[in-house]
Structure formats: structure tokens, C-alpha cells
């Protein structure tokens, strides 16, 4: 079945793994991941979530949990569980996906 939804997929496996709907994109501006540019998503599908741990990131202390492709188990980014600084609270419950781990699917630019 063909869909008009824009998708990103995990680049390590075939198209059905780690689908990341572009309509879940929270902010169009880029974020910085541990391996380069990244996007912040409101929601993702077909990903697993590891245990939360505190990390000092570029924007301060956060409690984050690594997220990974359910199919190939590649770490894709992380989920913000808690932000300790008030200016960063908008990230809580959202997901960082690093561009190094994604490809665009469904033939969109």
C-alpha cells in the first residue's frame, strides 16, 4: 500500500525498520548529536528505549535514554526523559535522531 507520508528509516536495514514520520518532526532546525547533526522528533515508531541516565550535553544536564532500531539494534539517538534547566524543559519526552543513522524514504526531497 502506497502512502503519502514522509518517512525516515534506519539506514542499517531495509525500509520497514525504525520508521520516523516526518510529521512528528518537532523543530525544523538542526540539533547536535554525538555523531553530528540531528533532528528533534515528537514521536518515533519501531524503536526501543534503554535505561535513562544523566548526561551533560551541550545544553546542560539531562536525563536521557538511548534509543535503537528494533530491527537491527543500531543506536539512533536518545529520548529526553528529564531536563534539569527550565529553558530545556520543552525537550522532555521528545527524541533526538542523528542524521548519520537515517535515510529519507517514500521518494521525498
C-alpha positions, 0 to 999 in steps of 0.5 A, spaced: 500 500 500 502 506 497 502 512 502 503 519 502 507 520 508 514 522 509 518 517 512 525 516 515 528 509 516 534 506 519 539 506 514 542 499 517 536 495 514 531 495 509 525 500 509 520 497 514 525 498 520 525 504 525 520 508 521 520 516 523 514 520 520 516 526 518 510 529 521 512 528 528 518 532 526 518 537 532 523 543 530 525 544 523 532 546 525 538 542 526 540 539 533 547 536 535 548 529 536 554 525 538 555 523 531 553 530 528 547 533 526 540 531 528 533 532 528 528 533 534 522 528 533 515 528 537 514 521 536 518 515 533 515 508 531 519 501 531 524 503 536 526 501 543 528 505 549 534 503 554 535 505 561 535 513 562 541 516 565 544 523 566 548 526 561 551 533 560 550 535 553 551 541 550 545 544 553 546 542 560 544 536 564 539 531 562 536 525 563 536 521 557 535 514 554 538 511 548 534 509 543 535 503 537 532 500 531 528 494 533 530 491 527 537 491 527 539 494 534 543 500 531 543 506 536 539 512 533 539 517 538 536 518 545 529 520 548 529 526 553 526 523 559 528 529 564 531 536 563 534 539 569 534 547 566 527 550 565 529 553 558 530 545 556 524 543 559 520 543 552 525 537 550 522 532 555 519 526 552 521 528 545 527 524 541 533 526 538 535 522 531 542 523 528 542 524 521 548 519 520 543 513 522 537 515 517 535 515 510 529 519 507 524 514 504 517 514 500 521 518 494 521 525 498 526 531 497 
